[in-house]
Amino acid sequence: MAAHLHLARSADDQEPVAADAPIRVVLADDHSLMRRSLRMLLDGEDGVEVIAEANDLAGATRHVLDHEPHVLVLDLSMPGGSSSEAISRLRERTPDTNIVVMTMEENPVFAQRAFAAGAVGFVAKDLADRELTQAVRAAAHGEEFVSPRIATRLDALHRSLTDDALSPREVEVLRLIALGHTSTEIARKLHLSPRTVETHRADVHRKLGHATRAELVRYALRRGLLGA
């Protein structure tokens, strides 16, 4: 069953989709074969119509501004800039277009970033055949949707942030430490300096009271930050 999260913004704040009107979708993914498959999936659904496709953020932005669709389906890793920043800009300029993010990345921090930017859906790409149409229909009515598999990890992230006063960046660093990455590797993955990573590492150890990597691994496992 789909996992739905509470929306701070009511669906009443948006123009409703007429009962007899198709849900108009802009589809943005930089892989042509994936985009073709997703279009076939969505166009095969009753009451859903893909009206435009884009292979980069500039194209996605242009199509949304030109067509003002009910839903933008956006790959998280798109050429042309930051998808999170693009989501924020589009939410300001076209508030009646809701955004569903797709990704192969299951780190819950990415889901948190997408929702914080203004997305209302987060779907794992390998589950798109089962979940994308659910997410699109939910988004068209102003409801949030998150893949259940990712929702479990997102809940674990929220508990870590709340219970242990970790920042989202500290949770990212913690997760990568627990997965065995060095500070240099973490710096490269997160586009930070090694010195900044070391500062985050020290803050994580201090806040959690754990002195060794093994203790951090056990913490991350208990919190569900490493997945199943």
C-alpha positions in Angstrom: 0.0 0.0 0.0 1.2 3.5 -0.8 2.7 5.5 2.1 1.2 9.0 2.4 2.5 11.8 4.5 0.6 14.8 5.9 0.8 17.9 3.7 1.2 21.2 5.5 -0.4 22.9 2.5 -4.0 21.9 1.9 -5.2 20.7 -1.5 -7.8 23.4 -1.2 -5.0 25.9 -1.9 -4.7 24.6 -5.5 -6.9 24.4 -8.5 -8.5 21.0 -8.4 -8.3 18.5 -11.3 -11.7 18.3 -12.9 -13.2 14.9 -12.7 -13.5 14.4 -16.4 -10.1 16.0 -17.3 -6.9 14.1 -17.7 -4.0 14.7 -15.3 -1.5 16.6 -17.4 2.1 15.5 -16.8 5.5 16.9 -17.8 8.1 14.1 -17.7 11.8 15.0 -17.1 14.6 12.4 -17.2 17.9 12.6 -19.0 17.9 8.9 -20.0 16.0 8.5 -23.2 15.1 4.8 -22.8 13.9 5.4 -19.2 11.9 8.4 -20.3 10.3 6.3 -23.1 9.4 3.5 -20.7 7.9 6.0 -18.2 5.9 7.7 -20.8 4.4 4.4 -22.0 3.6 3.6 -18.4 1.9 6.9 -17.7 0.1 7.2 -21.1 -1.2 3.7 -20.6 -3.1 4.9 -17.5 -6.7 6.1 -17.8 -6.9 9.8 -17.1 -3.2 10.5 -17.3 -1.6 12.3 -20.3 2.1 13.2 -20.8 2.1 16.5 -22.6 5.8 17.2 -22.8 9.2 15.6 -22.1 12.6 17.1 -21.0 16.1 15.7 -20.8 17.6 18.5 -18.6 16.5 21.0 -15.9 16.3 23.9 -18.4 13.8 21.9 -20.6 11.8 20.8 -17.6 11.5 24.4 -16.4 10.5 25.7 -19.8 7.8 23.1 -20.3 6.3 23.6 -16.8 6.2 27.4 -17.3 4.8 27.0 -20.8 2.2 24.3 -20.1 1.5 24.6 -16.3 0.8 20.9 -15.9 -0.8 19.3 -12.9 2.3 17.2 -12.2 6.0 17.4 -13.0 7.8 14.0 -12.8 11.4 14.9 -12.2 14.5 12.7 -12.0 16.6 13.8 -9.0 19.9 13.8 -10.9 19.3 16.0 -13.9 21.9 17.9 -16.0 21.9 21.6 -15.7 22.1 22.3 -12.0 20.4 21.4 -8.7 17.1 19.6 -8.9 16.3 20.8 -5.4 16.8 24.4 -6.4 14.8 23.9 -9.5 11.9 22.5 -7.4 12.0 25.5 -5.1 11.9 27.9 -8.1 9.1 26.1 -9.9 7.0 25.9 -6.7 7.2 29.7 -6.4 6.4 30.4 -10.1 3.9 27.6 -10.8 2.3 26.7 -7.4 -0.5 24.6 -9.1 2.1 22.2 -10.5 3.0 19.5 -8.0 6.3 17.7 -8.3 7.1 14.0 -8.0 10.8 13.1 -7.7 12.2 9.8 -9.0 15.6 8.5 -8.1 17.8 5.4 -7.7 19.2 7.0 -4.6 17.6 5.6 -1.4 19.5 7.7 1.1 16.6 9.3 3.1 18.4 12.7 3.2 17.7 13.1 -0.5 14.0 12.5 0.2 14.0 15.0 3.0 15.7 17.6 0.7 13.1 17.0 -2.0 10.2 17.5 0.3 11.8 20.6 1.9 12.2 22.1 -1.5 8.5 21.6 -2.2 8.1 18.2 -3.9 5.1 16.2 -2.9 6.2 12.7 -4.1 9.3 10.6 -3.9 9.5 7.3 -5.9 12.3 4.7 -6.2 13.0 4.3 -9.9 13.1 0.5 -9.7 9.6 0.5 -8.3 8.2 3.0 -10.8 6.1 0.4 -12.5 4.2 -0.1 -9.3 4.4 3.3 -7.6 4.7 6.1 -10.2 1.1 6.3 -11.3 0.0 6.2 -7.6 2.3 9.1 -6.9 1.1 11.1 -9.9 -2.5 10.7 -9.0 -1.8 11.6 -5.4 0.2 14.7 -6.5 -2.6 15.8 -8.8 -4.9 16.1 -5.8 -2.3 17.8 -3.6 -1.4 14.7 -1.6 2.1 13.5 -0.7 3.4 10.1 -1.6 6.7 8.4 -0.7 7.8 4.9 -1.6 7.1 2.7 1.5 10.7 1.4 1.3 12.1 4.9 1.5 9.4 6.0 4.0 10.9 3.6 6.6 14.3 5.2 6.2 12.9 8.7 6.2 11.2 8.0 9.5 14.5 6.7 10.9 16.2 9.9 9.7 13.5 12.1 11.4 14.0 10.2 14.7 17.7 10.8 14.5 17.3 14.5 13.8 14.8 14.9 16.6 16.1 12.6 19.3 19.8 13.2 19.0 19.8 16.8 17.6 21.8 15.8 14.5 21.7 18.1 11.5 20.8 16.6 8.1 24.5 17.0 7.0 25.7 15.2 10.2 23.3 12.3 9.4 24.7 12.1 5.9 28.3 12.0 7.3 27.2 9.5 9.9 25.7 7.2 7.3 28.8 7.3 5.1 31.1 6.6 8.0 28.9 3.6 8.9 29.2 2.4 5.3 33.0 2.4 5.7 33.9 5.6 3.7 37.0 7.6 4.7 36.8 11.4 5.3 38.4 12.0 1.9 35.7 9.9 0.2 33.0 11.5 2.2 34.3 15.0 1.3 34.3 14.0 -2.4 30.7 12.5 -2.3 29.2 15.5 -0.4 31.3 18.2 -2.2 32.9 19.3 1.1 36.4 19.9 2.2 38.1 17.1 4.3 38.4 19.6 7.1 34.7 20.2 7.2 34.0 16.5 7.1 36.3 16.0 10.1 34.4 18.8 12.0 31.1 17.0 11.3 32.6 13.7 12.4 33.7 15.2 15.7 30.2 16.7 16.2 28.6 13.3 15.5 30.8 11.5 18.0 30.2 14.2 20.6 26.4 14.3 20.2 26.0 10.6 20.2 28.6 9.8 22.8 30.1 7.1 20.6 33.9 6.9 20.3 34.4 4.2 17.7 33.2 3.5 14.1 31.7 0.2 15.3 29.4 2.1 17.7 28.3 4.4 14.9 27.6 1.4 12.7 25.4 -0.1 15.5 23.6 3.2 15.9 23.0 3.6 12.2 21.6 0.0 12.0 19.3 0.6 15.0 18.0 3.8 13.4 17.5 2.1 10.0 19.8 4.5 8.2 21.6 1.8 6.3 18.4 0.2 5.0 17.3 -3.4 5.3 
